[in-house]
């Protein structure tokens, strides 16, 4: 005859899921929404000429127009990132004044097409191609050359400096004075193109729509499948140029982390509300030792460890009695039974039954055994050494 299974306070997993279905559904929707919003939303910054900067000093407008035309535009943070570009791509370098000479020289030897934007006060850093000179003009400058991109732009807004070619250029446009131009391009020995624009403000969000600035830059970059954007402010140099210290986390990691904390808080709050308010309950002032012993016996019975617990209890009691009565070790059961019986006054048969008798199989039997063993140690006034 089988006994009925008593009800438990802990619901089954399926029941818990069913009860929390609205909370779980909401968390799943929140996770999907957070993932999509984090992936689709590009992080922004305020770095000068950054393609992530939507302010006037940034270059996000140019990058977005290029993306709209099918060009993949992405940041370049290290020399290792430059290896991802091919001979058909173009790498743009801005804020060159913040790139040291060694790193700049290495960039100039990258096997891809290069466009340097902004050369003010750079002197001969771009030797053997050009020398940066301070001659500039606040007025619009006409192309005055046969280069198709410059002819399409017709004019650019202004320039604070200019470039003096140190070798025969492919194209030299927007002259500022004799042998000083705002745009110069060369064919490098490796066969790749190098173009230089003296004025970096042509690519800024607040001036790209002026004159033919946008037309010039779009003509220079739209034909490339990929455009890499090197910003001297964020480009890693020196010991970092191999990309060892490059940020390994994706851009949306922080946003997703915030959503995760919000989801955890909502779930905890919902679970707490389901349990209800805190209700005070009076507990018994005294918990009898017997209740604890028999309660623990039930735990041993459920886990199938009654025999092991009984063996350990008998072993501990025998060791304690042997130490108290100074019985030499190792000893045999007959010697132990005889000595304990002599000093406690309990019959040897009872001592043998307690220490070496039948092993109990139930929680009640284990509780009775432990109770009797405890009383046995109390019967001997000399038990403590």
C-alpha positions as CSV (number, residue, x, y, z in Angstrom):
1,X,0.0,0.0,0.0
2,X,1.5,3.3,-1.1
3,X,1.3,6.4,1.0
4,X,0.1,9.7,-0.5
5,X,2.9,12.1,-1.4
6,X,2.7,15.1,0.9
7,X,2.4,18.5,-0.7
8,X,5.6,20.5,-1.0
9,X,6.2,24.2,-0.6
10,X,8.4,24.4,-3.7
11,X,6.4,24.2,-7.0
12,X,7.6,22.1,-9.9
13,X,9.7,23.8,-12.7
14,X,6.8,23.6,-15.1
15,X,4.4,25.2,-12.6
16,X,6.9,27.9,-11.8
17,X,7.4,28.7,-15.4
18,X,3.6,28.8,-16.0
19,X,3.1,31.2,-13.0
20,X,5.8,33.5,-14.2
21,X,4.9,33.3,-17.9
22,X,4.1,37.0,-18.2
23,X,7.3,38.0,-16.4
24,X,9.4,35.6,-18.5
25,X,7.7,36.8,-21.7
26,X,8.4,40.4,-20.8
27,X,12.1,39.7,-20.1
28,X,12.4,37.9,-23.4
29,X,10.9,40.9,-25.3
30,X,13.2,43.2,-23.3
31,X,16.3,41.1,-24.2
32,X,15.3,41.1,-27.9
33,X,14.7,44.8,-27.8
34,X,17.9,45.6,-26.0
35,X,19.9,43.5,-28.4
36,X,18.4,45.0,-31.5
37,X,18.7,48.6,-30.2
38,X,22.2,48.0,-29.0
39,X,23.3,46.6,-32.4
40,X,21.5,49.0,-34.6
41,X,22.4,52.1,-32.6
42,X,26.0,53.2,-33.2
43,X,27.7,54.8,-30.3
44,X,28.9,58.4,-30.7
45,X,31.8,60.5,-29.4
46,X,33.0,64.0,-29.6
47,X,36.5,63.4,-31.1
48,X,37.5,65.9,-33.8
49,X,36.9,64.5,-37.3
50,X,35.6,61.2,-35.9
51,X,33.0,59.3,-38.1
52,X,31.1,58.7,-34.8
53,X,30.9,62.4,-33.9
54,X,27.5,64.0,-35.0
55,X,28.6,67.5,-33.8
56,X,30.0,70.2,-36.0
57,X,33.6,69.1,-35.4
58,X,32.9,65.5,-36.5
59,X,32.8,63.7,-39.9
60,X,29.7,61.6,-39.4
61,X,27.8,63.3,-42.2
62,X,30.5,62.2,-44.8
63,X,30.5,58.7,-43.4
64,X,26.8,58.3,-43.5
65,X,26.5,59.5,-47.1
66,X,29.2,57.1,-48.2
67,X,27.4,54.2,-46.4
68,X,24.2,55.3,-48.2
69,X,26.1,54.9,-51.5
70,X,27.1,51.3,-50.5
71,X,30.6,52.0,-49.2
72,X,31.6,50.3,-46.0
73,X,33.1,52.9,-43.6
74,X,34.8,51.7,-40.4
75,X,37.3,53.0,-37.8
76,X,40.9,51.9,-37.9
77,X,42.5,51.7,-34.4
78,X,45.8,49.9,-35.0
79,X,48.3,48.8,-37.7
80,X,46.7,45.3,-37.5
81,X,43.4,46.8,-38.6
82,X,45.0,48.1,-41.7
83,X,45.7,44.6,-42.9
84,X,41.9,44.2,-43.6
85,X,42.0,46.6,-46.6
86,X,42.9,45.6,-50.1
87,X,44.3,47.5,-53.1
88,X,40.8,48.6,-54.1
89,X,40.0,50.2,-50.8
90,X,41.0,53.6,-49.4
91,X,42.3,54.5,-46.0
92,X,41.7,58.1,-44.8
93,X,44.1,59.6,-42.2
94,X,43.0,62.6,-40.1
95,X,44.6,64.4,-37.2
96,X,48.0,63.4,-38.4
97,X,49.7,65.9,-36.0
98,X,48.8,63.3,-33.2
99,X,50.5,60.4,-35.0
100,X,54.2,60.0,-34.3
101,X,56.7,59.9,-37.2
102,X,57.4,56.1,-37.0
103,X,53.7,55.2,-37.1
104,X,53.0,57.7,-39.9
105,X,55.8,56.3,-42.0
106,X,54.4,52.8,-41.5
107,X,51.0,53.9,-42.5
108,X,52.3,55.6,-45.7
109,X,53.7,52.1,-46.7
110,X,50.4,50.4,-46.2
111,X,49.5,48.4,-49.5
112,X,46.2,50.3,-50.1
113,X,45.2,53.8,-51.4
114,X,45.6,56.6,-48.9
115,X,43.9,60.0,-48.5
116,X,45.4,62.4,-45.9
117,X,43.0,65.1,-44.7
118,X,44.7,68.0,-42.9
119,X,48.4,68.8,-43.2
120,X,48.6,72.2,-41.4
121,X,52.0,72.8,-39.8
122,X,53.3,69.3,-40.7
123,X,56.4,70.6,-42.5
124,X,58.2,67.8,-44.3
125,X,56.6,64.9,-42.5
126,X,55.2,63.7,-45.9
127,X,58.6,63.7,-47.6
128,X,59.3,62.7,-50.4
129,X,55.9,63.7,-51.7
130,X,55.0,67.1,-50.4
131,X,56.0,69.9,-47.9
132,X,53.3,71.6,-45.8
133,X,53.5,75.4,-46.2
134,X,51.5,78.0,-44.2
135,X,50.1,79.8,-47.3
136,X,46.3,79.8,-47.2
137,X,43.2,81.8,-48.1
138,X,39.8,82.4,-46.5
139,X,38.1,82.6,-49.9
140,X,36.7,79.8,-52.1
141,X,39.4,78.3,-54.4
142,X,38.7,77.1,-57.9
143,X,40.0,73.7,-59.1
144,X,42.0,74.8,-62.1
145,X,43.1,71.2,-63.0
146,X,41.9,68.3,-65.1
147,X,41.4,65.9,-62.2
148,X,37.7,64.7,-62.6
149,X,36.9,64.8,-58.9
150,X,38.2,68.4,-58.6
151,X,36.4,69.5,-61.8
152,X,33.1,68.1,-60.4
153,X,33.6,70.0,-57.2
154,X,34.6,73.2,-59.0
155,X,35.5,75.0,-55.8
156,X,36.3,74.3,-52.1
157,X,35.5,76.7,-49.3
158,X,38.9,77.7,-48.0
159,X,42.2,76.5,-46.6
160,X,44.5,77.5,-43.8
161,X,47.6,76.0,-45.4
162,X,48.8,74.4,-48.7
163,X,51.0,71.7,-50.1
164,X,54.2,72.2,-52.2
165,X,55.0,69.1,-54.3
166,X,58.5,67.6,-53.9
167,X,58.1,65.4,-57.0
168,X,55.9,65.4,-60.1
169,X,52.3,64.8,-58.9
170,X,49.5,63.0,-60.7
171,X,47.2,66.0,-60.0
172,X,47.7,69.3,-58.3
173,X,44.4,71.3,-57.8
174,X,43.0,74.3,-56.0
175,X,46.1,76.5,-56.3
176,X,46.7,79.0,-53.4
177,X,49.9,80.5,-54.8
178,X,52.7,79.5,-57.2
179,X,53.5,75.8,-56.7
180,X,51.3,75.6,-53.6
181,X,48.0,73.7,-53.8
182,X,45.1,72.6,-51.5
183,X,45.0,69.1,-53.1
184,X,47.8,67.0,-54.5
185,X,47.9,63.3,-55.5
186,X,50.7,60.9,-56.4
187,X,51.1,57.3,-57.6
188,X,53.3,55.5,-55.0
189,X,56.1,53.2,-56.1
190,X,53.9,50.2,-55.1
191,X,51.2,51.3,-57.5
192,X,48.8,52.6,-54.9
193,X,47.5,56.2,-54.9
194,X,48.3,58.8,-52.2
195,X,46.1,62.0,-52.1
196,X,46.6,64.9,-49.7
197,X,44.1,67.7,-48.7
198,X,45.7,70.5,-46.8
199,X,42.5,71.6,-45.0
200,X,40.8,69.2,-42.7
201,X,37.7,71.3,-42.1
202,X,36.5,70.3,-45.6
203,X,35.3,67.0,-44.1
204,X,33.7,68.5,-41.0
205,X,29.9,68.2,-40.5
206,X,29.5,72.0,-40.2
207,X,31.4,72.9,-43.5
208,X,31.1,69.8,-45.7
209,X,28.0,71.3,-47.4
210,X,29.9,74.5,-48.3
211,X,31.1,75.1,-51.9
212,X,32.2,71.8,-53.5
213,X,33.6,70.2,-50.4
214,X,31.2,67.3,-50.3
215,X,31.5,66.7,-54.1
216,X,35.3,66.5,-53.9
217,X,35.4,64.1,-51.0
218,X,32.6,61.9,-52.3
219,X,34.4,61.6,-55.7
220,X,37.6,60.7,-53.9
221,X,36.0,57.9,-51.8
222,X,32.8,56.6,-53.4
223,X,34.6,54.3,-55.8
224,X,36.1,52.3,-53.0
225,X,34.3,49.2,-51.6
226,X,35.7,49.9,-48.1
227,X,37.0,53.1,-46.5
228,X,39.1,52.9,-43.4
229,X,39.2,55.9,-41.1
230,X,42.4,56.5,-39.1
231,X,41.9,59.3,-36.5
232,X,45.2,60.3,-34.9
233,X,43.4,60.9,-31.6
234,X,42.3,57.3,-31.2
235,X,44.9,55.5,-33.3
236,X,47.1,53.2,-31.1
237,X,50.8,53.7,-31.5
238,X,54.1,52.5,-30.1
239,X,53.7,49.3,-28.0
240,X,50.0,49.2,-28.9
241,X,50.4,49.3,-32.7
242,X,50.1,45.5,-33.0
243,X,46.6,45.8,-31.5
244,X,47.5,44.0,-28.2
245,X,45.7,46.6,-26.1
246,X,42.9,47.2,-28.5
247,X,39.4,47.2,-26.9
248,X,38.1,43.6,-27.3
249,X,34.5,44.3,-26.3
250,X,31.9,45.2,-28.9
251,X,30.6,48.7,-29.0
252,X,27.1,47.8,-27.7
253,X,28.5,45.9,-24.7
254,X,27.8,48.7,-22.2
255,X,24.3,49.2,-23.4
256,X,23.5,45.5,-23.3
257,X,25.0,45.4,-19.8
258,X,22.7,48.1,-18.6
259,X,19.7,46.3,-20.1
260,X,20.8,43.1,-18.3
261,X,20.8,44.8,-14.9
262,X,17.4,46.4,-15.6
263,X,16.0,43.0,-16.6
264,X,17.4,41.3,-13.4
265,X,15.9,44.1,-11.2
266,X,12.5,43.7,-12.9
267,X,12.6,39.9,-12.5
268,X,13.5,40.2,-8.8
269,X,10.8,42.7,-8.2
270,X,8.2,40.6,-10.0
271,X,9.2,37.5,-8.0
272,X,9.0,39.4,-4.8
273,X,5.5,40.7,-5.5
274,X,4.3,37.2,-6.4
275,X,5.4,35.9,-3.0
276,X,3.4,38.7,-1.3
277,X,4.3,41.0,1.6
278,X,6.4,39.9,4.5
279,X,4.2,38.2,7.2
280,X,5.6,38.0,10.8
281,X,5.2,34.6,12.4
282,X,5.8,33.6,16.0
283,X,8.3,30.7,16.4
284,X,8.5,28.4,19.4
285,X,10.9,29.8,22.0
286,X,12.3,26.3,22.8
287,X,13.2,23.7,20.2
288,X,13.8,20.4,22.1
289,X,16.9,18.4,21.3
290,X,14.9,15.3,20.6
291,X,13.0,17.1,17.8
292,X,16.3,18.1,16.2
293,X,17.6,14.5,16.4
294,X,14.5,12.9,15.0
295,X,14.2,15.6,12.3
296,X,17.8,15.0,11.2
297,X,17.1,11.2,11.3
298,X,14.3,11.8,8.7
299,X,16.8,13.6,6.5
300,X,19.3,10.7,6.7
301,X,16.4,8.3,5.9
302,X,15.4,10.3,2.8
303,X,19.0,10.3,1.5
304,X,19.5,6.6,2.3
305,X,22.3,7.3,4.8
306,X,20.8,5.8,8.0
307,X,23.3,2.9,8.2
308,X,26.2,5.2,7.6
309,X,25.0,7.7,10.3
310,X,24.5,4.8,12.8
311,X,28.0,3.4,12.2
312,X,29.6,6.9,12.6
313,X,27.6,7.5,15.9
314,X,28.6,4.1,17.3
315,X,32.2,4.7,16.3
316,X,32.4,8.1,17.9
317,X,30.7,6.8,21.1
318,X,33.2,3.9,21.4
319,X,36.1,6.2,20.8
320,X,34.9,8.6,23.4
321,X,34.3,5.9,26.0
322,X,37.6,4.2,25.3
323,X,39.4,7.5,25.8
324,X,37.5,8.3,29.0
325,X,38.2,4.8,30.4
326,X,41.7,4.7,29.1
327,X,41.2,1.5,27.2
328,X,44.3,0.7,25.1
329,X,43.9,1.0,21.3
330,X,43.4,-0.9,19.1
331,X,40.9,-3.0,21.1
332,X,38.4,-5.8,20.4
333,X,34.6,-5.6,20.8
334,X,34.6,-8.0,23.8
335,X,37.1,-5.9,25.7
336,X,35.3,-2.7,25.0
337,X,31.9,-4.2,26.1
338,X,33.4,-5.6,29.3
339,X,35.1,-2.4,30.3
340,X,32.2,-0.2,29.5
341,X,29.8,-2.5,31.4
342,X,32.1,-2.6,34.4
343,X,32.1,1.2,34.8
344,X,28.5,2.0,33.8
345,X,26.7,-0.9,35.5
346,X,24.8,-1.7,32.3
347,X,24.6,-5.4,31.3
348,X,27.1,-6.5,28.7
349,X,24.4,-7.7,26.4
350,X,22.9,-4.2,26.3
351,X,26.3,-2.6,25.8
352,X,27.0,-5.0,22.9
353,X,23.6,-4.2,21.4
354,X,24.2,-0.5,21.5
355,X,27.8,-0.5,20.2
356,X,27.8,-3.5,17.9
357,X,24.2,-4.6,17.4
358,X,21.8,-4.6,14.5
359,X,21.9,-1.5,12.2
360,X,18.7,0.6,12.3
361,X,16.9,1.1,9.0
362,X,14.5,3.9,9.8
363,X,14.7,7.5,11.1
364,X,12.9,6.4,14.3
365,X,15.4,3.6,14.9
366,X,18.4,5.9,14.3
367,X,17.0,8.5,16.6
368,X,16.5,5.9,19.4
369,X,20.0,4.6,18.9
370,X,21.6,8.1,19.1
371,X,19.5,8.9,22.2
372,X,20.6,5.6,24.0
373,X,24.3,6.2,23.0
374,X,24.1,9.7,24.5
375,X,22.6,8.3,27.8
376,X,25.4,5.7,27.9
377,X,28.1,8.4,28.0
378,X,26.2,10.1,30.8
379,X,26.1,7.0,33.0
380,X,29.9,7.0,33.5
381,X,31.1,9.7,35.9
382,X,34.7,9.2,34.8
383,X,34.0,9.5,31.0
384,X,35.8,12.9,30.7
385,X,39.6,12.6,30.5
